[in-house]
Amino acid sequence: MRAAVMYSAGDVRVENRPDPKIQQPTDAIVRVVLSCVCGSDLWPYKSMPATGTGRPMGHEFLGVIEDTGSQARTLKTGDLVVTPFTYCDNTCDFCRKGLQPSCRHGGRYGLDGVDGGQGEAVRVPQADGTLVKLPVEENSPLLPSLLTLSDVLGTGHHGAVTAGVRRGDRVLVIGDGAVGLSAVLAARRLGAEQIILMGRHTDRTDLGRDFGATDVVAERGDEGATRVRELTGGDGVDRVVEAVGALEALRTAFATVIDGGTISRLGVPQYEDGPIGPAMIMRNIALTGGVSPARAYIEELMPDILNGVIDPGRVFDRTVGLEEIPDAYRAMADREALKALIRP
């Protein structure tokens, strides 16, 4: 099969790899129908040390089951399924707490001999616990939106949930990438009254307004924080979803949240230390967030996609074929594309 492999920063290749085969009785083989490039894929694209063997890429995909192991009892050949971005048994003690990324029998795509999602097919371990059947046909126009259940929509939703967004809240979303835009959509879905999107790319912030942002702040740093406080009557917002991962973004979150408010971090932190000293304690600010348990949210979010209440697939603004994946990485890294959809 053909699949994307990263060998070093900026070096993504599409090459021949062994066709996946059933290795464990809990496995399933999925023929990929749609996949995509994630914003988190851009971190190794910018900084990965050279490796001779390469790393299979991709962790967001949906497709059709072609084969199952003897213990995959809830799935059958021909089922159209979506995966969360980590695989899990969905039965261990961590999974039952809604912490599927910590599953005792789980793992990540592209590591430990497991295929990446940016290819023609994938061996999915723990298939019964991981894969969710989709009640649509393979040619459904809803597939791009349903693909967001794999990661980006669930991640934005996780930010809003962990921040404690509820009806009537004032919410700031820092970052106009696909995760930030999904957090806007999630905050609106949960009833936020005012949603401020902090971003400076007009095409993205325009989509953010369509998703529910009431205000857009293009300024950064102290100037941006001042503008947010002006928009909220001087006090700041009740909830912040930080979807960037930069230290400046975290500082902005602290500068804009009201005393007693909550900051949820979604962006993978590119720093070790932050402004979490005595001032945070004195203001009773809660700092939360973390990696999304996307599997925990799929059944909750899917009906709103099927019913047309939300259309998260609009975050995909470029579609490429399998051989064009290196160009998709470059376009996203150069801010020429928001999120690239891959049709093998």
Buried (B, 14 or more C-beta within 10 A) or exposed (E): BBBBBBBBBBBBEBEEBEEBEBEEEBBBBBBBBBBBBBBBBBBBBEEBEEEEEBBBBBBBBBBBBBBBBEEBEEBEEEBBBBBBBBBBBBBBEBBEEEBBBBBEBBBEBBEEEBBBBBBBBBBBBBBBBBBBEBEBEBEBEBBBBBBBBBBBBBBBBBBBBBBBBBEEBBBBBBBBBBBBBBBBBBBBBBEBEBBBBBBEBEEBBEBBBEBBBBBBBBBBEEEBBBBBBEBBEEEBBBBBBBBBBBBEBBBBBBBBBBEEBBBBBBBEBEEEEBEEEEEBEEEEBBBEBEBBBBBBBBEEBBEBBBEEEBBBBBBBBBBBEBEBBBBBBBBBBEEEBBBBBBBB
